[in-house]
Amino acid sequence: METPEKLESPVSLEIVSKYFQVTENPDEADYALVFVSNPDSGTGYSSEDAKKGGNGYVPISLQYGEYIAKDARAISMAGGNPLENLPIVRIKIKRARQSTLLI
């Protein structure tokens, strides 16, 4: 799934301009404010996986690229919902939503 391109400001430029002179021209800038967001790999549960016969649990990754849970624990440390089987995420693949931004 490709991540659609978007441009967003993580902070209010109105607030930033109270403390700094904001410019769109890099030649006029003395420094830059840089913000980085974590990879978004979802909540750890997939209804699609559950509909396909899986338990619905999928790995949560802090990587931007593809992550395969091939060495994951057979039984989750968190234990999941005590009313259902313990979650197993082994051999499931997850890709962060922003991964296509790195290509």
Secondary structure in CASP SS format (residue, H / E / C, confidence):
PFRMAT SS
TARGET T0000
AUTHOR 0000-0000-0000
METHOD secondary structure of the structure
MODEL  1
M C 1.00
E C 1.00
T C 1.00
P C 1.00
E C 1.00
K C 1.00
L C 1.00
E C 1.00
S C 1.00
P C 1.00
V C 1.00
S C 1.00
L H 1.00
E H 1.00
I H 1.00
V H 1.00
S H 1.00
K H 1.00
Y H 1.00
F C 1.00
Q C 1.00
V C 1.00
T C 1.00
E C 1.00
N C 1.00
P H 1.00
D H 1.00
E H 1.00
A C 1.00
D C 1.00
Y C 1.00
A C 1.00
L C 1.00
V C 1.00
F C 1.00
V C 1.00
S C 1.00
N C 1.00
P C 1.00
D C 1.00
S C 1.00
G C 1.00
T C 1.00
G C 1.00
Y E 1.00
S C 1.00
S H 1.00
E H 1.00
D H 1.00
A H 1.00
K H 1.00
K C 1.00
G C 1.00
G C 1.00
N C 1.00
G C 1.00
Y E 1.00
V C 1.00
P C 1.00
I C 1.00
S C 1.00
L C 1.00
Q C 1.00
Y C 1.00
G C 1.00
E E 1.00
Y E 1.00
I E 1.00
A C 1.00
K C 1.00
D C 1.00
A C 1.00
R C 1.00
A C 1.00
I C 1.00
S C 1.00
M C 1.00
A C 1.00
G C 1.00
G C 1.00
N C 1.00
P C 1.00
L C 1.00
E C 1.00
N C 1.00
L C 1.00
P C 1.00
I C 1.00
V C 1.00
R C 1.00
I C 1.00
K C 1.00
I E 1.00
K E 1.00
R E 1.00
A C 1.00
R C 1.00
Q C 1.00
S H 1.00
T H 1.00
L H 1.00
L H 1.00
I C 1.00
END
